[in-house]
Amino acid sequence: MIGESIVIVGGGSAGWMTAAYLKKALRGVDIALIESANVGTIGVGEASFSTMKLFFDYLGLDESEWMPPCNATYKLAIKFTNWSAGGGHFYHPFQRYEIIGGNNLGEWWLHLKPNETPFDSACFSTPSLCENNRSPRYLNGEVFDHKVKTTFNFASEAPPNTFLSDHRSQYPYGYHFEASLLASFLKDYATALGVRCIKDDVEDVLLSSDGSIDCLRTRRNGAVKGSLYVDCTGFRGLLINQALKEPFVSFQDVLLNDRAIALQVPYQADTSNIQPFTSATALPSGWVWNIPLYNRVGTGYVYCSQFISSEQAESDLRAHLGPRAKDCIANHIKMRIGRCRNSWVKNCFAIGLSSGFVEPLESTGIFFIQFGIEELLRHYSGSTTDPEVVADYNRIIADRIDGVRDFLVLHYRASDRADTPFWKATKEISVPSSVDQRLALWKKRLPNERSINSCYHGFEFYSYSVMLLGLRYRPVNSLPTLRHSNVSAAVAAFQAVRDRTAELVRTLPSHLEYLQHLRRARN
């Protein structure tokens, strides 16, 4: 069993997600969180995986309880724009392919190209729901994707231990939310359960003779001691890197972007259509995110400082956004892209940015936090932990982050855009051989469960297939077996997608209407 006391250093999303989850799981364990008033958080608008619903289900929180106070909205997909030489856009949805005759609709689309309809609209309802700003739920709470009814429970019915790596099926949507408000909400939740919040600054980390953390010396509260320490100090890595000297493994050689500029663009929810998707729009030296919250839009430019200055990047971002960005204050962020060699060292776990980070192209930051917390609970049992258990945790965390790294590399490698020095460089850098080997295979056939990275990293084969089809990196020929198959069932399936999509667009409430419904339900 976990030791008697846990000390978390750092607030923000990582700190308070950790505190809330651990206290819910370990009611009898003393948990304290040290939060500095002098150290800010990045605090931009966040977008999540669909798996974040499992986090709130575990805490017993329904969407009407947490979404309104966090200005949260729904995320059905990511819209990628101008990622190919010819321009255009496509959606990477959370919705899954239908399987017809043992083959998914992506394979059938490649074979039939029904009416030359774009693959995403032909295979999924989600793109049309996004284009029409539809909610993923009806006003009675029913989810548009009927398949989830047999897979997910309401928060009140959630099983006591639902781990991400055991629950491969994803919900058909994720969330957008204001990170600072989520941290504040979870702080109230965690402290109500008994988590102690210590408002102080850590001035020194004292080590024991065996190299583990003995205690933390704070400015006003003196020594703070625990059995286990969790580093949620962000890119600083105060405990894991600075005190314990754990090396950081940079991904800068394969993921070039190392800077971001964030802006908060206001709008009035009662006069705006709130988009139910995240946008990733390619620019000459990187890409721009757009995250629609209830009260504003979080937007920013992720770029590579080798090819553009921060001043020029800000100018390009403001030009891209137009007049609405005129009076918005820019927050310039230096990103540490990579991971710690080990995220569990001695009696310290690193969670969140202190553990690892890749550019936010697929909204994996919150996923890394959630996964790290869950694996901590699975692995840590007290001060006499076996080296084999420590090694297993570190391997699992490294595999997750490395798997996402390779998936993001695919975005750039498979794109045929090479019109600027940045986009040319994404094709010229040396990448992991496994990525190029898989891309060579996927030029012959689409990805499947066996050809992607086998270690669980949050992305299933359908995500790889969607990205390659969207980037127009496609096999020349369809599967040989499909040429000798009866296509009538597949033709009927594509028609069923069209019919179902039309019904959903007609009957689902608007995104804004459902968000207002949630607010009324909370009040």
Secondary structure, 3 states (H helix, E strand, C coil): CCCCEEEEECCHHHHHHHHHHHHHHCCCCEEEEEECCCCCCCCCEEECCCCHHHHHHHHCCCHHHHCHHHCCEEECEEEEECCCCCCCEEEEECCCCCEECCEEHHHHHHHHCHHHCCHHHHHCCHHHHHHCCECCECCCCCECCHHHHHCCCCHHHCCCCCCHHHCCCCCCCEEEEEHHHHHHHHHHHHHHHCCEEEECCEEEEEECCCCCEEEEEECCCEEECCCEEEECCHHHCHHHHHHCCCCEEECCCCCCCCEEEEEEEECCHHHCCCCCCEEEEEECCEEEEEEECCCEEEEEEEECCCCCCHHHHHHHHHHHHHHHHCCCCCEEEECCCEEECCCEECCEEECHHHCEECCHHHCCHHHHHHHHHHHHHHHCCCCCCCHHHHHHHHHHHHHHHHHHHHHHHHHHHHCCCCCCHHHHHHHHCCCCHHHHHHHHHHCCCCCCCCCCCCCCCCCCHHHHHHHHHHCCCCCCCCCHHHHHCCCHHHHHHHHHHHHHHHHHHHHCCEHHHHHHHHHHHHC
